[in-house]
Amino acid sequence: MITNYTNSVIYVGVTNNLERRIYEHKNKYFDGFSSRYNLKKLIYYEFFGDIRQAIAREKELKGLIRKKKEELVNQTNPQWKDLSIDWN
């Protein structure tokens, strides 16, 4: 999950390379939702060994209401820090 620096928008996605994908978000490599809303802060992630499981979890997370997503973030990252701050 990524958000902007005011935590007003939450985006859920799936990738096979998290560090690369966060770099792309932070540098606005692609036009789209994350670029439009300036989503650059990694606040939550999970790893899966199987892409089918990852996609199923992505769909599950996307289906949650915002409050449930916030609860999930708060369990592991209560200050909503950028978990990728030291990458690259």
C-alpha positions in Angstrom: 0.0 0.0 0.0 1.2 3.4 -0.8 -0.1 6.8 0.1 0.7 10.5 -0.3 2.4 12.6 2.4 -0.9 13.7 3.9 -2.2 10.1 4.0 -5.4 11.1 2.3 -5.3 8.4 -0.5 -4.4 4.7 -0.2 -3.4 2.7 -3.3 -3.1 -1.1 -3.3 -1.0 -2.9 -6.0 0.9 -6.0 -6.8 4.4 -6.3 -8.3 7.2 -8.9 -8.7 9.8 -6.3 -7.6 8.8 -4.0 -4.8 11.9 -1.8 -4.7 11.8 -1.2 -8.4 8.0 -0.4 -8.3 8.3 2.0 -5.4 11.1 3.8 -7.3 8.8 4.1 -10.3 6.0 5.5 -8.2 8.3 8.0 -6.5 9.7 9.2 -9.8 6.3 9.2 -11.6 7.5 6.8 -14.4 3.9 6.2 -15.5 0.9 8.4 -15.8 -2.0 7.1 -13.7 -3.6 7.0 -10.3 -0.5 7.1 -8.2 1.1 9.8 -10.3 -2.0 11.9 -10.3 -2.4 11.7 -6.5 1.4 12.0 -5.7 1.5 8.6 -4.0 5.1 8.0 -3.0 5.1 6.7 0.6 5.1 2.9 1.1 3.1 2.2 4.3 2.4 -1.5 4.1 3.5 -4.6 2.2 3.3 -8.3 2.2 5.4 -10.9 0.3 4.1 -14.0 -1.4 6.0 -16.8 -3.1 3.2 -17.4 -5.6 1.8 -14.7 -7.9 -1.7 -16.2 -7.8 -1.8 -15.7 -4.0 -0.4 -12.2 -4.4 -3.1 -11.3 -6.9 -5.8 -12.8 -4.7 -4.6 -10.8 -1.7 -4.5 -7.6 -3.8 -8.1 -8.1 -4.8 -9.0 -8.8 -1.1 -7.2 -5.6 0.0 -8.7 -3.5 -2.7 -12.2 -4.7 -1.6 -11.7 -3.4 1.9 -13.2 -0.2 3.1 -10.7 2.5 4.0 -11.1 2.0 7.7 -10.0 -1.7 7.4 -7.0 -0.7 5.4 -6.1 1.8 8.0 -6.4 -0.8 10.7 -4.1 -3.1 8.8 -1.4 -0.4 8.4 -1.8 0.7 12.1 -1.0 -2.9 13.2 2.5 -2.8 11.7 3.2 0.8 10.9 1.2 2.9 13.4 3.1 6.1 12.6 2.6 5.6 8.8 6.3 6.1 8.1 7.6 5.6 4.6 9.0 2.0 4.8 11.1 2.6 1.7 12.8 5.8 2.9 16.3 4.2 2.9 15.9 2.4 -0.4 18.0 3.4 -3.4 
